[in-house]
């Protein structure tokens, strides 16, 4: 049995059970987890306060509808509750409403399973109809891997209902050869074959949005479990059995959970306990292993929990028929949940209560990412999210939960009426009122407004332009005719690391004697000495605090049931060591009738205590916070205003006019984190592409990114695939494309800005051990080699290292090219990438002139010769007859061919055949025709990456095959590549189709109506990295915000469709590729000096927009060159008007 079990037993007062291979751990509250060797079977977070995860059993009275659980998670006060622990057996017992429920748990000797026997006794004098429902979240992974990225871990799980044995199965699709297979089985042992057994494996269907495990939809909504199995994306196992008990009657049901290496063995485990005698024998042996402890009353403070919980559901309701806070303005693209404000700068979400008082939330959290270069946070429509400083993964101040069903609150704000005792959350969560809320996600802030408790609430969350602090600017107005005595609370669970468990036992919370703020010094090695802080604005009244999360939430409490709000007049002031660390503040205020009060809560992190005090002194003033918010809004209005378009495609305009550039800068370059992925690291290829998209907003961003990336290149020319600041630790790999994005962007930047001098800037090289033979990657912390060279030399080393070729004369693929999931196509050093051939061909074409400028003619000739060789090899060996192949495996098998069993065509190779201009015109046409036939479905709104997906092929392309067929890179839409397809369409002159597909890819187009929102589910105002292409999830959005697709959508719209190109920083070239149906468009471009503005109008009077026919600039005639309008740029601070007319002439 693992040491972890005993550690958890000591920390949580629970009992481990096991037999050397299979183990389970239970606490007195019925929480815990199950494990098979080193794999977690079920999910459990070692949270000493909430302790809300486990393998649960719910009991529901079918006549009254009341339900409870054996301990956690349903907060119902029992008539009695006790537990008994033994060496081989755990027993929980409770009595509710005349029903006694006893649960016995054992792990049979020599068997990889556990049995949970529930005995129901009717102590009443009438017959009872009851329902028993199990619930456990499926992991089948190392606990650390699951905790690091739950959403990613979950998507590899598939579930199945085995009708022959009436058992649920779950298995993890392997990502690599040699992974230990694991099949989980869940069955009702000994059940009659005639009994009606219900089942569920989809967590969102069981819990439901706006619900929790305390009140899951499956226990509240009428009807049976849905019976959903398959690729459920968020897997659970749940079985349900109904029983009828006569007065004084008794029934027993035994739930089995087990694990095996294959399906047959898993089913055999269930079959072995089909009879009551086998079950009784197992429990008898467990009881004989050692005596049970005497019955011990439960430690759960149910009465406190119930009191806290009741504030959410009716004892402290909002006033009936309370007038709305503000009239509802018309919104652009209203879809039943939200829409854009009139100016497009805010996405407005409207939350309304259902009949039961629960808010109708979007299908998944609709979040905002708010950041400056060193600090930031997420905010969902309910106000949930997390905060980071310096590094959004390695130095989280509060927890990142990555749970789109529950969207838990690691931070929260509350109000309490000190006269009535009523309390609620200031934001739509975690204790919402049954009233309408308006949420406005804007650039750099999120605003939440509602009216309840006879108060108007207006809360803005934001971070200043540069300082590492999150501000909550709160305004409350008393609508009533009596004074109000209120307490406001701010709560934040502290992490100061990656996971809450990393440093919780080391953190010391103290109160600064100067400012009265709460402080916590980091013990995180990379951020040692930094100081987290929290404070409230100074209102004259004292601020009460606690640094003890257990004190504030209460044992088994949570942010929706904070015990202190129901129990304590003031917070207990606990600070120091050995706490479950949090920052919780309480301020008191008096609010006269009709009066308004403003309050600021701060949460941040500083270099040291002195900086913390300076920040506290500054931002605790409401006036300063208000001014900081105005500065933020002004900055984003001006910065995003560098480019503005107006076309007949408003679903594209809204994205281009702010949201794409905001997503790229804030999320990709600054925050490097979002709801579905919290990386924190710089990706070598990723941020180079992101920076390229911001050329028209701030070319200096590209300059800085180029030098930053150059400083993360090894002497040998390869690069860190990703690295974490500030340590620069990251992974060295055999990826073939990473290093090439440096010369790709450097050439693009110099050509666009004329800043050729950047190539002479110095940058260091790193040194670290080389990868061993057969080693695909290594996490390491490189050192400065002491060698520096110009950016030009860095680019050349990347190119020189990439001039490889295999048997077909094409570049070696290594352990992946652009598609990380194809990491085993060429890992033995022989596999070749056709896409890499096109990519390298394009880069060499761009970089050869750079070599000439540097007098490096030998390199220029070598590059030109290799480029010529590539063109021949691509068209001789890469061509498959109707489209271009994707790659060759190490064993010589072709990938992406009509002869392939799976992945017969890949969009990447076809798009880049056109973009690189390596494909002859007829072949380019044929390649895109094939993409249209096989990969584009305008009916489904998808451009798939490849088809058919990997599933049964004997070849091993890599971990891409581990994805469910049709999900993410494995045959879903990967929006990054889809946009390259649109770019290729425009390059080839397919103007109508390119514009139509771009509009189709806009997230706005996927969520125009409620029924579309129900399918797409995710935010309609930012781009999703992927969209699922397999039933029943066709059209469902994947991971949003943290995707390079945003930058590429911006470039494709501006460059490929509208035809914008910046040349040498001295002029614009405009060669539109717009549909014939467009009458024209308008484009405003502001120079980086922030003053000179070019207002460009393009007219298409003949509705056949093939070429530029005329140009006027400030009433003077302009120049047309190679079919493009040439517009000189002057940094004169003036406003210029440009008119471009298109024609169908020769």
Beta strands, then each sheet from edge to edge (+ up, - down):
strand 1: 15-18
strand 2: 22-26
strand 3: 32-36
strand 4: 39-42
strand 5: 56-61
strand 6: 67-69
strand 7: 80-85
strand 8: 90-96
strand 9: 99-106
strand 10: 113-122
strand 11: 128-141
strand 12: 157-162
strand 13: 167-172
strand 14: 183-189
strand 15: 197-202
strand 16: 235-245
strand 17: 250-260
strand 18: 296-297
strand 19: 338-340
strand 20: 346-351
strand 21: 368-372
strand 22: 375-379
strand 23: 387-389
strand 24: 411-417
strand 25: 423-425
strand 26: 437-442
strand 27: 445-452
strand 28: 455-463
strand 29: 469-478
strand 30: 484-493
strand 31: 509-511
strand 32: 518-521
strand 33: 531-536
strand 34: 543-548
strand 35: 581-591
strand 36: 596-606
strand 37: 643-646
strand 38: 682-683
strand 39: 720-724
strand 40: 729-733
strand 41: 762-767
strand 42: 777-781
strand 43: 783-790
strand 44: 832-833
strand 45: 887-888
strand 46: 894-895
strand 47: 905-906
strand 48: 936-937
strand 49: 942-943
strand 50: 946-947
strand 51: 973-974
strand 52: 1026-1027
strand 53: 1060-1063
strand 54: 1067-1070
strand 55: 1080-1086
strand 56: 1093-1099
strand 57: 1107-1113
strand 58: 1116-1117
strand 59: 1119-1121
strand 60: 1124-1128
strand 61: 1135-1143
sheet 1: 1+ 2- 3+ 4- 11+ 5- 6+
sheet 2: 1+ 2- 3+ 4- 11+ 16- 15+
sheet 3: 12+ 13- 14+ 17- 10+ 9- 8+ 7- 18+
sheet 4: 19+ 20- 26+ 27- 28+ 29- 36+ 33- 32+ 31-
sheet 5: 21+ 22- 23+
sheet 6: 25+ 24- 30+ 35- 34+
sheet 7: 37+ 55- 56+ 61+ 57- 58+
sheet 8: 38+ 39- 40+ 42-
sheet 9: 41+ 43-
sheet 10: 44+ 45- 46+
sheet 11: 47+ 50-
sheet 12: 48+ 49-
sheet 13: 51+ 52-
sheet 14: 53+ 54- 60+ 59-
end
